[in-house]
């Protein structure tokens, strides 16, 4: 501009492009920062074994954020329904592992041949228990293997990296870590539906 090789309009257009690029860069940096915060929080909880008080809605949102690198590869919508007032005293890492394993199972088995899908998470609590319902509209589980899904090392995947421990770990965490119960109510061809119930006395 000083050497008069660029006129005022060209300079203004250049500055406009730079400003737009900077705004996009800042947005992505902020997104990456939030993702790393969520990932760090979830990772620490999965390592630690101590109980602590936490808001389950906000915590599940952090877990879902930490999975964005995996989720962005597929057109999967996750809908989370939970009263923001629900706070519990428990093992957040256990809840994180349960949710991560369920979502991973859905992506690997439920939507492996679909371009889009939906996952529903519904959490509620009454005077006796916390109820967590996990649903998807994927392919579901064939009737002849439903009884085996919690077995150690059982998998229907041909991928050698899949070790068949996902649902086994979910069952063990629910039953032994949280002293709760898990029940499968899905239908093959329609989707999965897991109902997890944890006594309220275990969360106080």
C-alpha positions in Angstrom: 0.0 0.0 0.0 2.9 2.4 0.9 4.6 1.6 -2.4 1.2 2.3 -4.2 1.1 -1.2 -5.6 -2.2 -1.7 -3.8 -5.1 0.7 -3.8 -7.5 1.4 -0.9 -10.2 -1.1 -2.1 -7.7 -3.9 -2.4 -6.3 -3.2 1.0 -9.8 -3.1 2.6 -10.6 -6.4 0.9 -7.4 -7.9 2.1 -8.0 -6.8 5.7 -11.6 -8.2 5.6 -10.3 -11.6 4.5 -7.6 -11.5 7.3 -10.3 -10.6 9.9 -12.6 -13.4 8.8 -9.7 -15.9 8.8 -8.7 -14.7 12.3 -12.3 -15.1 13.6 -12.5 -18.6 12.3 -9.1 -19.5 13.8 -10.2 -18.1 17.2 -13.4 -20.1 17.1 -11.6 -23.3 16.4 -9.0 -22.6 19.1 -11.7 -22.1 21.6 -13.4 -25.3 20.5 -10.1 -27.2 20.9 -9.6 -25.7 24.3 -13.0 -26.8 25.5 -12.4 -30.2 24.1 -9.1 -30.6 25.9 -10.7 -29.4 29.2 -13.4 -32.0 28.9 -11.0 -34.8 27.8 -8.7 -34.0 30.7 -11.5 -34.0 33.3 -12.9 -37.3 32.0 -9.4 -38.9 31.8 -8.6 -38.0 35.4 -11.9 -39.3 36.6 -11.3 -42.6 34.8 -8.0 -43.0 36.6 -9.1 -41.9 40.0 -11.2 -44.2 42.3 -12.5 -41.6 44.8 -16.1 -40.7 45.1 -17.0 -37.1 44.6 -20.1 -34.9 44.3 -21.0 -34.0 40.7 -23.8 -32.8 38.4 -24.6 -35.7 36.1 -26.0 -33.6 33.3 -22.9 -31.3 33.1 -20.6 -34.3 33.5 -22.2 -36.3 30.7 -21.9 -33.2 28.5 -18.2 -33.2 29.2 -17.9 -36.9 28.4 -19.7 -36.4 25.1 -17.5 -33.4 24.2 -14.4 -35.6 24.9 -15.8 -38.1 22.2 -16.1 -35.4 19.5 -13.0 -36.6 17.6 -14.7 -40.0 17.2 -18.3 -38.7 16.7 -17.5 -36.1 14.0 -16.6 -38.9 11.6 -20.2 -40.0 11.6 -23.5 -38.2 11.3 -24.7 -39.3 14.7 -27.0 -37.0 16.8 -26.8 -37.4 20.6 -29.8 -36.1 22.6 -29.4 -35.8 26.3 -32.4 -35.5 28.6 -31.6 -34.9 32.2 -32.8 -32.5 35.0 -29.8 -30.1 35.6 -30.6 -30.3 39.3 -29.6 -33.9 39.6 -26.4 -34.2 41.7 -24.9 -37.4 43.0 -22.0 -38.6 45.0 -20.4 -41.5 43.2 -17.5 -42.6 41.0 -17.6 -40.2 37.9 -15.0 -42.3 36.1 -17.4 -45.3 36.2 -20.2 -43.3 34.7 -17.8 -42.0 32.0 -16.6 -45.5 31.1 -20.2 -46.8 30.9 -21.3 -44.0 28.6 -18.1 -44.2 26.4 -18.4 -48.0 26.0 -22.1 -47.8 25.1 -21.5 -45.0 22.5 -18.5 -46.9 21.1 -20.6 -50.0 20.8 -23.3 -48.1 19.0 -20.8 -46.6 16.5 -19.1 -49.9 15.8 -22.1 -52.3 15.7 -25.3 -50.3 15.5 -24.4 -47.8 12.8 -21.6 -49.6 11.0 -23.6 -49.7 7.8 -25.7 -46.5 8.3 -24.7 -42.9 7.3 -26.7 -41.3 10.1 -28.4 -42.2 13.4 -29.6 -41.0 16.8 -28.6 -41.8 20.4 -30.9 -40.9 23.2 -29.7 -40.5 26.8 -32.4 -40.2 29.5 -31.5 -39.7 33.1 -34.0 -39.3 35.9 -34.0 -39.8 39.7 -36.8 -40.5 42.2 -36.9 -41.2 45.9 -35.4 -44.7 45.4 -33.1 -44.8 42.4 -31.3 -43.2 39.5 -32.5 -44.4 36.1 -30.3 -44.1 33.0 -31.8 -45.2 29.7 -29.6 -45.5 26.7 -31.2 -45.9 23.3 -30.2 -45.8 19.7 -32.0 -46.4 16.4 -29.3 -48.6 15.0 -29.4 -52.2 13.9 -30.0 -53.6 17.4 -28.7 -56.9 18.7 -29.7 -60.3 17.1 -31.9 -62.3 19.5 -29.6 -65.3 19.4 -26.7 -63.4 21.0 -28.5 -61.1 23.5 -27.7 -63.5 26.4 -24.0 -63.3 25.5 -23.4 -59.6 25.3 -22.1 -59.3 28.8 -19.7 -62.3 28.5 -16.0 -61.5 28.7 -14.3 -61.4 25.3 -17.5 -61.9 23.4 -17.6 -59.9 20.2 -19.3 -60.1 16.8 -16.7 -57.8 15.2 -14.1 -59.2 12.8 -11.8 -56.3 13.7 -8.9 -57.8 15.8 -8.7 -54.5 17.7 -12.1 -55.1 19.2 -11.5 -57.2 22.3 -15.1 -58.0 23.4 -14.7 -56.3 26.7 -16.9 -53.2 26.2 -20.3 -54.6 27.4 -18.6 -56.8 30.0 -17.0 -53.7 31.5 -20.3 -51.9 31.5 -22.0 -54.8 33.3 -19.2 -55.1 35.9 -19.2 -51.3 36.6 -23.0 -51.2 37.0 -23.3 -54.3 39.1 -20.1 -54.2 41.2 -18.9 -50.6 41.2 -22.3 -48.9 41.5 -24.3 -51.8 43.0 -26.9 -51.3 40.4 -28.5 -53.4 37.6 -28.6 -53.2 33.8 -31.3 -54.7 31.6 -31.5 -54.9 27.8 -34.8 -54.1 26.2 -33.9 -53.4 22.6 -35.2 -55.1 19.5 -33.2 -56.4 16.5 -33.6 -54.2 13.5 -35.0 -51.3 15.5 -32.2 -50.4 17.9 -30.8 -51.0 21.4 -32.3 -49.9 24.7 -30.4 -50.4 27.9 -32.0 -49.5 31.3 -29.5 -48.9 34.1 -30.8 -48.5 37.7 -28.7 -47.5 40.6 -30.2 -47.3 44.2 -30.3 -43.7 45.5 -28.7 -44.8 48.7 -25.5 -45.6 46.7 -25.4 -42.0 45.4 -25.7 -40.0 48.6 
